[in-house]
């Protein structure tokens, strides 16, 4: 990813897209390269423009943001990070979008600073976007399986520790400090965790951890 974060806005309301564009393009290193008014259009625009980040409304005409997210991730070898935009943070649709591969979610009432923070966080992809909110969603909607999936047993002790710390939203540098190891070592452990859980990024690894009963609501 280059220094400039390239963004696509997908929302069926023109005024929402315009407001998002004004906020984002006022920030250095952020550029809105395209817009879409429907889920189907979002898939097409993203495939054509290959942005770094997509802000995806959950509920749109033709296909919703969940299906659009699934189609984008399934059809691109290096897909963008997708942040779903919603009105209600405990919406089951949001959890479905996270399970489908979205890297996080953002409330429509979020202020400009939170919007910019969200885009920069998912673009870096070294920490969880709004960990407390993701954890609350996972706790509410995830259903622990009766038996742990095979990947749990394949984690080393260090990888298991890293995954638990990932669920709290710590960055690689913060995890390194907590464990007393180098950042490169943590990065290697994170990569192993993602590979073993089959997760695309930290958010999916956290969702997998909750659904496997690896971590709980305590």
Buried (B, 14 or more C-beta within 10 A) or exposed (E): EEEEBBBBBBBBEEEBBEBBBEBBEEBEEBBBBBBBBBBBBBBBBBEEBBBBBBBBBBBBEBBBBBBBBBBBBEEEEEBBBBBBBBEEBEBEBBBBBBBBBBBBBBBBEBEBEEBBBBBBBBBEBBBBBBBEBBBBBBEEBBEEEEEEBEBBEEBEEBBBBBBBBBBBBBBBEBBBEBBEBEBEBBBBBBEBBBEBBEBBBBBBBBBBBBBBBBBEEE
